[in-house]
Amino acid sequence: MKIISYNVNGIRAAITKGFIEWLQQANPDVICLQEIKATEDQIPVLDIEMAGYPYQYYFPATKKGYSGVAILSKTKPQNVVFGTGIEHMDFEGRNLRVDFDDFSVMSLYLPSGTNIERLSHKFKFMDDFHQYIDKLKTTIPNLVICGDYNICHEKIDIHDPIRNAKVSGFLPEERAWLDAFMKSGFIDSFRHFNKEPHHYSWWSYRAGARGNNKGWRIDYNMVSEPLKEKLKRAVILPEAKHSDHCPILVELE
């Protein structure tokens, strides 16, 4: 079972850059998308179906052209859950889950903290999300939460930890939350296999950051502890360039 997470930063823009052709080549069983910035009627769903993904689920934000998540799957899930039921989390289209026989996959787009107001919203989202997941795990222990968490966990996950120490995405409080979230029963699948530095999933469009690999690792495929023995492989795919993020892959037996 190959699962990919990808913040496409606008699915329509990504498609013009060859996203669908890449998707056919990458050939995941399930792909979780974030920041789709579109409603279903604006997306070429037939082209995506022809690429091998007949089961498509979209959860856009109320605000047009903003946020939104999606899951594309080769096989039909038993159940699909749009949002969390928590209004302040759901109106921006940030959470979508599909349930299969033995496990569930979630696409998550955690808010960024671009200003004081948004940072406050981010912290509330983080706290409520953690509580939501703690409750969810009592009925769905086999859970993979894929997405853009908008947080670098450790110094190894960011190109310049000193200069970014007071920047949202690498604030001590954000990192502590992510650390606690993982310790509550989740495995950072990429770090489970790879302890080396200089692996990132997002780069600023400014100052040639991607070409110089001055990036941040803010995208994760978090795998719940009961699935640990099923972990087979986890990699970052920086050669895919349809967005300012790149895809990340986890493979389960």
N, C-alpha and C positions, 0 to 999 in steps of 0.2 A: 504494500500500500504506500504509494508515493503521494505526499501532501506538500503543496507549495503555498507559501504566503507571499503576497506581493502588493505593496502600496503603489498603485499605478498612477497616482496623481492626475486623475482624469482618464477614465477608460476610453473615451472617444479619441483623446490625443494619443494615448498609447497605441490604439488600433492603427492610427495613421503612421505610426513608427514600426509597424510590423508585429504587434502583440499577438494577433491570432495565429500567424505563421509560426511564431516562436512557441506558442502554446502547444501546437500540434507536435513540434519537435521535442519539447520538454516532456510532454505526455504524462502529466500527473494524473492520479486517480481523482484527486480533489484539489481545487485551487481556491484559496481564500483571498479575496481582493479587498483593499481598503482605499478610501478616498476616490470612489468611482465618479463622483461629481456629476451624476446623471440619473434620470429615471429610466425605467425599463423600456418605455416607448422611444427613448432616444438612443438605445443600444441595438446594434445589429444582431439580435438574438438568433436569427436563422443562420448567420455566418458562424456564430459560436457553436451552434448545434451541429452544423456540418463539420466543424473541427473536432467533434467527438464528445460534446458536452450537452446532451439533451436535457439535463436537469440543472436549471439555472434559477437562482434565488437572489433577489435584489432587495436591499433595504436602504432606500435613499433617505437623505435628510429632508426635513420639511422645507428648509431653505434651498431653493434651486441652485444647482451648480456648486454644491458645497458638500463635503464629507461623504458619507454613505459607504456601505459595505456590500459585498456579494460573495456567494459561494457557487462555484460551478463544479458539477460532479458527473462522472461517467455512469455511476449507478444511482438508482433512486433511493434516497434515505427513507427510513421508516417514519420520520417526524421532522418537521422544520419549525423552528422557533424564531420569530422576528422580534428582536429587542429583548429587554429584561423585565418589562412591566414597570420600570421606574422612569417616570416621565422625563426628568431632567437629563437622563442618560439617553433616552430613546428618540427625542425629537431631532437629534442630529444624526441619526442613523449610524450607530457605532457598534452594534452587536447583533450577530446572526449565528444561529446554531443549527446543525443538521445531526440527527441521530441515526446511526447505523446499528447493526445487530450487536456488535461487541464494543463499540466505542462511539464517542461523539466528537465532532469537529466544530470549533467556533472561530469565526472571523471577528477580530476586535480592532477597533481604531480608537485608541485612548487619546483624549484631547492633548493638545500642546499648550504650553503656558506662555503665550507670546506677550502677555501683559499682566498686570496685577489681577484684573478681573478674571481673565482666562485661567490664570494660575490657581486662583481660588476655586474656580469651577473644576479644574483638573484634580485638585486634592479631594474635593467632595466626590467626584466621579471615582477616583482611586479607592477611597474608603468604602463607598457603597458597592463598588464592583467586587472588592475582596469579600465583603459579607455575602453578596449574591452567590459568588463562586463557592464559598465555604458551605452554603446551604445546598447548592446544586450538586456538589460532590457526594452528598449523602445518598442521593438517588442515582447519580451518574458518576461513578468513580473513575471510569476510563475516559478521560477527557484530554483533548489536544486543543490548546488555545493559541491560535495563530494570529499574528498581527503586528501592527505598529504600536508599540507601547510608549513611544516618544520619551524613553528613558534609557540612558546608558547605565549598565549595572556597575561595572568596575572601571578602573583607570585604563585597563587593557582595551576597553571597548570604545575609546575615543582618542582621536589623534593628538589632542593637546589638553590633557586633564587639568593642567595648572591654569591656563588662561580661560578655560570654560567652567571653572569651579563655581562661579556664581551665575551661570546661565541655565535657564530652564531646560531640562533634559539631562542635566548632570548636577542638579542641586543635591546636597546631602540628604534632604528630606525625601526627595523622589527616589534616590538610590536606596535609602533605607526601606521605603515602602516596597520596592521591587524585591529587595533582599528578603523581607518578611513574607511577601507573597510566594516566593520560591520555597522558602523554608516551611510554608504551610502545606507543601506536598507537590511541588512541581519541579521538573528538571528542565534546565536550559539545554535543549537538545544539541545545539551547536557546540557549546562548551563541554558537553559530555564527551564529545569526540575530539575536540580541537582546543588546545590550551595556548596556541600561538597568538602573538599580537598582529596588528595591521589588517585585521579582517573587519570590514564595515559593511553596512547595508544602506546608508544614506550619506549623500554628499551635497553640500551647498552648490547652487549654480554659479556662485561667485568665485572669482580668483582662481579658476582652474582647479578647484578642489578635487574633483574626481580624477582628473589626469594625474594629480600629485598624490592621490590616495589620502587626502586629509578628510577623513570621514568619521561617522558615528555609527555604532551598531545599536540601533534602536528597534529593530524588528526581530521577533522571536517566535519560534515554534515551541511553546511550553507544553511539556508532556507530563501528565499526572503520574505519580510514583507507581501506581499499580501496573503501568505500561512499560516500566523500566526494562524489563527483560525482553520486550518486543522491539526495542530500539535497534535499528540496523545501521543507519547512516544519517548524517546531518551535514549539509553543506550550504555555503552562500554562493550565489550565482552572479558575480559582478559583471560578467560579459553581456548580460541582458540589459539593454539600455533604452527602455521605453519610458523612463521616469527618472526622478532624482533619487529614488530608492532602487534597489535591485531585489530580485526574488530570493527567498530562502527555502530550502527543501529539507524535509525530514522523511525518512523511510522507516516503516514499521513492518515487522514480519506478520 
